[in-house]
Amino acid sequence: MPESRTLCDTFFSGLAIEKRDRVLAKRNGSWTEMSTSQFAEQVRRAAGALRARGIRAGDSVAIL
């Protein structure tokens, strides 16, 4: 796997290699199955929200 620079890079690189169509995501304390395309859209929206708040490449953030 190529070196990832961001969490999004890691996610999308993993999808390209693994070719999975479902993932598990934790919501409200429970694991929920969803399609990789649904999860990818959530990743893109989260990244966009961070950019909208001024987070730029090289900035550090904590995801809890």
MARFI-814776 format. One record per residue (C-alpha): x, y, z; residue in three letters. Coordinates in nm, 4 decimals. Example, Ala and Ser with C-alpha at 12.3 -4.5 7.8 and 13.67 -1.06 7.14 Angstrom:
2
<atom><east>1.2300</east><north>-0.4500</north><up>0.7800</up><type>ALA</type></atom>
<atom><east>1.3670</east><north>-0.1060</north><up>0.7140</up><type>SER</type></atom>
//
This chain:
64
<atom><east>0.0000</east><north>0.0000</north><up>0.0000</up><type>MET</type></atom>
<atom><east>0.1386</east><north>0.3462</north><up>-0.0825</up><type>PRO</type></atom>
<atom><east>0.2195</east><north>0.5694</north><up>0.2125</up><type>GLU</type></atom>
<atom><east>-0.0924</east><north>0.7562</north><up>0.3220</up><type>SER</type></atom>
<atom><east>-0.0708</east><north>1.1208</north><up>0.4160</up><type>ARG</type></atom>
<atom><east>-0.4154</east><north>1.1634</north><up>0.5691</up><type>THR</type></atom>
<atom><east>-0.6872</east><north>0.9543</north><up>0.7280</up><type>LEU</type></atom>
<atom><east>-0.8915</east><north>0.9970</north><up>0.4090</up><type>CYS</type></atom>
<atom><east>-0.5957</east><north>0.8753</north><up>0.2000</up><type>ASP</type></atom>
<atom><east>-0.5709</east><north>0.5695</north><up>0.4246</up><type>THR</type></atom>
<atom><east>-0.9416</east><north>0.4940</north><up>0.3927</up><type>PHE</type></atom>
<atom><east>-0.9609</east><north>0.5301</north><up>0.0146</up><type>PHE</type></atom>
<atom><east>-0.6323</east><north>0.3418</north><up>-0.0403</up><type>SER</type></atom>
<atom><east>-0.7665</east><north>0.0572</north><up>0.1716</up><type>GLY</type></atom>
<atom><east>-1.0890</east><north>0.0449</north><up>-0.0307</up><type>LEU</type></atom>
<atom><east>-0.8931</east><north>0.0292</north><up>-0.3544</up><type>ALA</type></atom>
<atom><east>-0.6863</east><north>-0.2645</north><up>-0.2298</up><type>ILE</type></atom>
<atom><east>-0.9443</east><north>-0.4635</north><up>-0.0329</up><type>GLU</type></atom>
<atom><east>-1.2363</east><north>-0.4274</north><up>-0.2780</up><type>LYS</type></atom>
<atom><east>-1.4899</east><north>-0.4606</north><up>0.0031</up><type>ARG</type></atom>
<atom><east>-1.8504</east><north>-0.3619</north><up>-0.0508</up><type>ASP</type></atom>
<atom><east>-1.9550</east><north>-0.3367</north><up>0.3178</up><type>ARG</type></atom>
<atom><east>-1.7970</east><north>-0.1861</north><up>0.6296</up><type>VAL</type></atom>
<atom><east>-1.8914</east><north>-0.1614</north><up>0.9960</up><type>LEU</type></atom>
<atom><east>-1.9278</east><north>0.1819</north><up>1.1524</up><type>ALA</type></atom>
<atom><east>-2.0026</east><north>0.2599</north><up>1.5145</up><type>LYS</type></atom>
<atom><east>-2.3106</east><north>0.4781</north><up>1.5677</up><type>ARG</type></atom>
<atom><east>-2.4585</east><north>0.5625</north><up>1.9038</up><type>ASN</type></atom>
<atom><east>-2.2524</east><north>0.2883</north><up>2.0675</up><type>GLY</type></atom>
<atom><east>-2.3579</east><north>0.0120</north><up>1.8262</up><type>SER</type></atom>
<atom><east>-2.1875</east><north>-0.1305</north><up>1.5188</up><type>TRP</type></atom>
<atom><east>-2.3877</east><north>-0.0781</north><up>1.1996</up><type>THR</type></atom>
<atom><east>-2.3213</east><north>-0.2312</north><up>0.8589</up><type>GLU</type></atom>
<atom><east>-2.3238</east><north>0.0048</north><up>0.5615</up><type>MET</type></atom>
<atom><east>-2.2027</east><north>0.0069</north><up>0.2034</up><type>SER</type></atom>
<atom><east>-1.8545</east><north>0.1358</north><up>0.1337</up><type>THR</type></atom>
<atom><east>-2.0066</east><north>0.4015</north><up>-0.0923</up><type>SER</type></atom>
<atom><east>-2.2264</east><north>0.5284</north><up>0.1956</up><type>GLN</type></atom>
<atom><east>-1.9264</east><north>0.5344</north><up>0.4283</up><type>PHE</type></atom>
<atom><east>-1.7081</east><north>0.7006</north><up>0.1643</up><type>ALA</type></atom>
<atom><east>-1.9666</east><north>0.9775</north><up>0.1307</up><type>GLU</type></atom>
<atom><east>-1.9575</east><north>1.0315</north><up>0.5078</up><type>GLN</type></atom>
<atom><east>-1.5765</east><north>1.0499</north><up>0.4939</up><type>VAL</type></atom>
<atom><east>-1.5952</east><north>1.3095</north><up>0.2151</up><type>ARG</type></atom>
<atom><east>-1.8524</east><north>1.5161</north><up>0.4071</up><type>ARG</type></atom>
<atom><east>-1.6429</east><north>1.5052</north><up>0.7253</up><type>ALA</type></atom>
<atom><east>-1.3324</east><north>1.6125</north><up>0.5327</up><type>ALA</type></atom>
<atom><east>-1.5300</east><north>1.8958</north><up>0.3727</up><type>GLY</type></atom>
<atom><east>-1.6584</east><north>2.0098</north><up>0.7110</up><type>ALA</type></atom>
<atom><east>-1.3028</east><north>2.0213</north><up>0.8471</up><type>LEU</type></atom>
<atom><east>-1.1865</east><north>2.2234</north><up>0.5440</up><type>ARG</type></atom>
<atom><east>-1.4826</east><north>2.4603</north><up>0.5901</up><type>ALA</type></atom>
<atom><east>-1.3655</east><north>2.5220</north><up>0.9481</up><type>ARG</type></atom>
<atom><east>-1.0186</east><north>2.6160</north><up>0.8316</up><type>GLY</type></atom>
<atom><east>-0.8366</east><north>2.2845</north><up>0.8787</up><type>ILE</type></atom>
<atom><east>-0.5687</east><north>2.2532</north><up>0.6119</up><type>ARG</type></atom>
<atom><east>-0.3205</east><north>1.9899</north><up>0.4967</up><type>ALA</type></atom>
<atom><east>-0.0598</east><north>1.9357</north><up>0.7653</up><type>GLY</type></atom>
<atom><east>-0.2883</east><north>2.0437</north><up>1.0518</up><type>ASP</type></atom>
<atom><east>-0.3410</east><north>1.7909</north><up>1.3304</up><type>SER</type></atom>
<atom><east>-0.6898</east><north>1.6988</north><up>1.4485</up><type>VAL</type></atom>
<atom><east>-0.8233</east><north>1.4516</north><up>1.7040</up><type>ALA</type></atom>
<atom><east>-1.1084</east><north>1.2201</north><up>1.6126</up><type>ILE</type></atom>
<atom><east>-1.2914</east><north>1.0842</north><up>1.9126</up><type>LEU</type></atom>
//
